[in-house]
Structures are given as C-alpha cells and as structure tokens.
Amino acid sequence: MKVYTDMTALDNIVALNLDVHIWSARKKLTPTDFGSADLPPEQLASLGSKRICDPKDLRVFGTLKSRAVSMLDRIGVRFLGGWAIPIDRVDEVKDGLDAIKTEFVKAKDEFIVRYDEIIHEWITNNPGWESLISGSVVSVDYVRHRLDFNWQMFAVAQTAQFQGSGLVEEVASLGDTLFDEIAKTAKEAWQKSYAGKTEVSRKALSPIRTIHSKLAGLVFVEPRVAPIVELVETALARVKGRGPILGIQLLLVQGLLSLLQSPDVLVEHGQKIIEGQSAGSMLDGLVGTSTDACPDFIESESNGEDEEMPPIEAQGQQLDSLGLW
C-alpha cells in the first residue's frame, strides 16, 4: 500500500541538523614511523592509523552524541540528513539538547585541562613506542577546536522554485521513513524484552510508549498514523496495572509488536481502522478473544497486588496471525 506525505506537512515541522565534532585522536601511519623496516609497496597495502591518546578519555563525547541522536530519534523522523521535529515539541528538543551540550562543554573543559597529563599517561603506558606517539602529538588548541556540540533548526518553506530540487521527494517519503523507524524500534524491543519470554516486567512497555509518543507527535505526516496511535493507546489501556505482564495480556502486547514490526502491515491496519474497523476489534483478533477475555489488572483491596491472569495454555487461545506471519 502506497504511503505518500503531502507538502503541507512542512507547515508542522522544523528541520534540525545535529552538528557534533569529536576529535579522533588518530594520525595516519607513515613509513618513517617504522624506521628501516621493510614495508610492502603502496599498491599492495596501505598503512593504518595510530592513536595518540587513550580512547577511553574520549568516550564521554561519543556517549553524549549518542544520547542526542537517541532523543531526536524518539521524537522526530529522519529528514534532509537530520530530523523533522514536530513544531509543538521544539522546546522539548531544545531543552534536551541544551542539557546535553552543557555536559559536553564540561567534559571538553575537563579534557583540555588534563590534555598534557593524558598524553603523558598514554606514552608511559606504551613503552617502546614513545617516539611514535610523541612525534604525532598535536597542540591543545588544535584539539579544542575539534571538539564541538551544536545544532541548527530551520523551517522549510513550500516554495514552488524548489519543486525540482528533490525536496518534494524528501517530503513525500516522510511517511515511509516514519513507519520504517517504528518497525525498527519494535524489532529491537521484541529482541530485547519479548523474544522467548512467558512473562515480562512493566518496564518492557517503555519502547511501546515511546512508539506511541513519536507517532502521536507526527500524526500530520500520513493519514494512517492517527489510527495506529489509537490502536497502540487501546492496547496500552488493556494492559494497565501493576505486576508482571503474562497470559493474555502478554499475548496482546506480542501481537501488537508483531504488527508494528512490518511497515506494510502497519499501513494496512491503519487503513482498516480508517474504513471503519475498531481498534478494539483488531486487538481482539490479535489474541483471538472477545474484549471481555482481556480485562485490566484489578488492584486487590487487601494487598494492592494485581490479579494474575491464567497461563496462556489454560486459556486455550491461539494467536491469530491476521496476515502478520
């Protein structure tokens, strides 16, 4: 089923470019680094690189960049080499990036202050290779200018003169990109928390809530996003409560994740809801039960614990594929 995003989606997004630079602390090896050693000719083999400081001292910068990317992936969708961010979540994104940049700048300042000490430790910890390292050491100013954390936000206008620039194609593919990203998140959640499990903790619902939040913020991207939001909301409502998720409730969540892992099936089911099928009946089909067979957990007045659902085998239910597998 074809997914196409209209150019009017640009009215609801801000494009964001993440601009993070991390010093590699590497220098290219040269024949002179090996003195009189007999090396193969360049057409046969090329030399690699040498580290001039301990990689662990730079690890924090990669970690902070990964945090920024993860946050942007949770909220936005990839677009123009960066992300399309919903306008109503711009402040949230800006606050998140500001906080990460503050940590980045602090880590950079600490690294710069200790730079000479870090280099000395690396040389000391690699006896016999002192000249190889020291001969490639760069100045602290050089390093300072190669550690940076910034971003740019900008609006993209629906201007006719850009029709042939590839912008139309970029916007048109936003829906496909969004459903592909949802499928990737669902697959990762399945492998990490659900595969082979007969029960899971409430924490296992976190990626599903993340999927719901992302879709809810990007409903303008494609008409079938809104019904999928409704489907996920309905599923989460059916597994509310405390205690482990098992039995019919686990079967319901597993069925939902199976659906979310396939962009084509996701679009198909979104279309079915648009055409009149209810999200509730679709979820009933995932577990092959009526709505009454999948009650919410009820807090016991005596001890506040959840009532446990009977094991799947005792229910005698089977998961209806609905064309998912």
C-alpha positions in Angstrom: 0.0 0.0 0.0 1.5 3.3 -1.1 2.5 5.8 1.5 2.8 9.5 0.5 3.3 12.6 2.6 1.8 15.8 1.3 3.9 19.0 1.1 1.6 20.6 3.7 3.4 18.5 6.3 6.2 21.2 6.2 3.8 23.6 8.0 4.0 21.3 11.1 7.7 20.6 11.3 11.1 22.2 11.9 14.2 20.7 10.3 17.1 20.0 12.7 20.7 19.4 11.9 22.9 18.0 14.6 26.4 19.3 14.3 28.7 17.4 16.7 32.5 17.1 16.2 34.6 14.7 18.1 38.4 14.6 17.8 39.5 11.1 16.7 42.9 11.3 18.4 44.3 9.4 15.4 47.1 10.1 13.0 48.0 8.3 9.8 50.9 6.0 10.0 53.8 6.8 7.7 56.8 4.7 6.5 59.1 6.8 8.7 57.2 5.6 11.8 58.8 2.2 11.1 62.4 3.3 10.5 64.2 0.9 8.3 61.6 -1.8 8.4 60.8 -3.4 5.0 57.3 -2.5 4.1 55.1 -3.6 1.2 54.6 -1.1 -1.7 51.5 1.2 -1.5 49.8 -0.6 -4.4 49.8 -3.7 -2.3 49.0 -2.4 1.1 48.2 0.9 2.9 49.2 1.8 6.4 46.6 2.4 9.0 46.5 4.9 11.8 48.0 5.4 15.3 46.2 6.5 18.4 47.9 9.4 20.2 45.8 9.2 23.4 43.7 6.6 25.3 40.3 6.2 23.6 38.6 5.9 26.9 39.4 9.5 27.7 37.3 10.5 24.6 34.4 8.0 25.2 32.2 10.5 27.0 31.9 12.6 23.9 30.6 9.7 21.8 28.2 8.8 24.6 26.8 12.3 24.7 26.4 12.4 20.9 24.5 9.0 21.1 22.2 10.4 23.7 21.3 13.4 21.5 20.7 11.1 18.5 18.6 8.8 20.6 16.4 11.7 21.8 15.9 13.0 18.3 15.0 9.6 17.0 12.4 9.2 19.8 10.7 12.5 18.9 11.4 13.2 15.2 11.8 11.4 11.9 14.9 11.4 9.7 14.7 14.2 7.1 17.2 16.1 4.9 20.2 14.5 6.6 18.9 15.4 10.0 15.4 15.2 11.6 12.0 16.6 11.1 10.8 17.8 14.5 7.1 18.5 15.3 6.7 22.2 15.9 4.9 21.6 19.2 7.9 19.7 20.6 10.6 22.1 19.6 11.0 23.5 23.1 11.3 20.0 24.5 14.0 19.1 22.0 15.9 22.4 22.5 15.9 21.9 26.3 17.2 18.3 25.8 20.0 19.4 23.5 20.9 22.3 25.8 21.3 19.9 28.7 23.5 17.6 26.7 25.6 20.4 25.3 26.2 21.6 28.9 27.6 18.2 29.7 29.6 18.1 26.5 31.2 21.5 27.3 32.0 20.5 30.8 33.6 17.2 29.6 35.6 19.2 27.0 36.9 21.7 29.5 38.0 18.8 31.8 39.7 17.0 28.9 41.5 20.2 27.8 42.8 20.9 31.3 44.1 17.3 31.6 45.3 17.1 28.0 49.1 17.1 28.7 48.6 14.6 31.5 46.5 12.3 29.3 49.1 12.3 26.5 51.9 11.6 29.0 50.0 8.7 30.5 49.4 7.2 27.0 53.1 7.4 26.2 54.0 5.9 29.6 51.6 3.0 29.1 53.0 2.1 25.7 56.8 1.6 26.3 58.9 1.2 23.3 56.6 3.4 21.2 57.3 6.8 22.8 58.7 8.4 19.7 55.8 7.1 17.5 53.3 8.8 19.8 55.2 12.0 20.8 56.1 12.7 17.2 52.4 13.0 16.3 51.1 14.9 19.3 49.0 18.0 18.4 48.6 21.2 20.3 45.8 21.7 22.9 44.3 24.5 20.8 44.1 22.1 17.8 42.1 19.7 20.0 39.9 22.4 21.5 38.7 23.4 18.0 37.9 19.8 17.1 35.5 19.1 20.0 32.2 20.9 19.5 28.5 20.3 20.0 25.9 22.4 18.2 22.7 22.1 16.2 20.7 24.2 13.8 16.9 24.4 13.5 15.2 25.9 10.4 11.8 26.0 8.8 11.4 24.6 5.3 9.0 26.6 3.1 6.7 25.2 0.4 8.2 27.3 -2.4 7.5 26.4 -6.0 11.0 27.2 -7.1 12.3 24.2 -5.2 10.0 21.7 -6.9 12.8 20.1 -8.8 15.3 20.2 -6.0 14.4 16.9 -4.5 12.5 18.5 -1.6 9.2 17.1 -2.9 10.7 13.6 -2.9 12.1 14.1 0.6 8.8 15.2 2.0 6.9 12.5 0.1 9.0 9.8 1.7 8.4 11.0 5.3 5.6 8.6 5.9 7.6 5.6 4.6 10.6 6.7 6.8 8.4 7.0 9.9 6.8 3.6 9.5 10.3 2.1 8.9 11.6 3.7 12.0 8.7 2.4 14.1 9.3 -1.1 12.7 13.0 -0.9 13.7 12.1 0.2 17.3 9.5 -2.6 17.5 12.0 -5.2 16.3 14.6 -4.0 18.8 12.0 -4.1 21.6 11.0 -7.7 20.6 14.6 -9.0 20.6 15.5 -7.2 23.9 12.4 -7.8 26.0 9.9 -10.2 24.5 11.5 -13.0 22.4 11.1 -16.3 24.2 9.5 -14.8 27.3 6.5 -16.2 29.1 6.2 -13.0 31.2 7.8 -9.5 31.2 8.0 -6.6 33.6 6.2 -3.3 33.2 9.5 -1.8 32.0 9.1 -3.8 28.8 6.2 -1.4 27.9 8.6 1.5 27.7 9.5 1.2 24.0 5.8 0.8 23.1 5.1 4.1 25.0 8.0 5.7 23.1 6.5 4.5 19.8 3.1 5.9 20.8 4.6 9.3 21.7 6.5 9.5 18.5 3.5 8.6 16.3 1.2 11.0 18.3 3.6 13.9 17.6 3.8 13.1 13.9 0.1 12.4 13.0 0.2 15.0 10.3 2.8 13.0 8.3 0.4 10.4 6.9 -3.4 9.8 7.4 -2.9 6.3 8.7 -0.7 7.4 11.6 -3.6 8.6 13.7 -5.4 5.2 13.7 -2.2 3.5 14.6 -1.9 5.9 17.6 -5.4 4.8 18.6 -4.5 1.1 18.2 -1.4 1.5 20.5 -3.4 3.6 23.0 -6.1 0.9 23.2 -3.5 -1.8 23.7 -1.8 0.1 26.5 -5.1 0.7 28.2 -5.8 -3.1 28.2 -2.5 -3.9 30.0 -2.6 -1.2 32.6 -1.9 -2.2 36.1 1.0 -3.5 38.2 2.9 -6.7 38.4 4.3 -8.8 35.6 2.7 -9.0 32.2 1.7 -12.6 31.3 -1.0 -14.7 29.8 -3.5 -13.0 27.5 -2.0 -9.6 28.3 1.4 -10.7 27.1 -0.1 -12.3 24.0 -1.8 -9.0 23.2 1.4 -7.0 23.5 3.4 -9.6 21.5 0.7 -9.4 18.8 0.9 -5.6 18.7 4.7 -5.7 18.4 4.4 -8.2 15.6 2.1 -5.8 13.8 4.4 -2.8 14.4 7.4 -4.7 13.0 6.0 -4.6 9.5 5.6 -1.2 7.8 3.3 -2.7 5.1 1.1 -4.5 7.6 1.0 -1.4 9.8 -0.2 0.8 7.0 -2.8 -1.8 6.0 -4.2 -2.0 9.5 -4.2 1.8 9.8 -6.3 1.9 6.6 -8.7 -0.7 8.0 -9.4 1.5 11.0 -10.0 4.5 8.8 -12.5 2.3 6.9 -14.5 1.5 10.0 -12.9 -1.4 11.8 -12.4 -0.5 15.5 -9.0 -0.6 17.2 -10.6 -2.8 19.9 -11.8 -5.5 17.5 -8.5 -5.5 15.8 -6.7 -6.2 19.1 -9.3 -8.9 19.8 -8.3 -10.5 16.6 -4.6 -10.5 17.7 -5.4 -12.7 20.6 -8.4 -14.5 19.2 -10.6 -13.4 22.1 -13.5 -11.1 22.9 -12.8 -7.9 24.7 -14.1 -9.4 28.0 -11.4 -12.0 27.8 -8.7 -9.4 28.2 -9.6 -7.5 31.4 -7.5 -4.9 33.0 -5.5 -5.8 36.1 -7.5 -5.0 39.2 -5.9 -3.9 42.4 -6.8 -6.1 45.3 -8.3 -4.1 48.3 -6.4 -6.4 50.7 -2.8 -6.0 49.5 -2.8 -3.8 46.4 -1.5 -6.6 44.2 -2.7 -7.5 40.7 -4.8 -10.5 40.0 -2.8 -12.8 37.9 -4.1 -13.9 34.5 -4.3 -17.7 33.9 -1.4 -19.1 31.9 -1.9 -19.0 28.1 -2.2 -22.7 27.9 -5.1 -22.7 30.4 -7.0 -20.1 28.3 -6.7 -22.4 25.2 -6.2 -19.4 23.0 -4.0 -19.1 19.9 -2.6 -16.0 18.3 -4.4 -15.1 15.1 -1.8 -14.1 12.5 -4.1 -11.5 10.8 -1.6 -11.9 7.9 1.4 -10.9 10.0 3.2 -14.2 9.6 
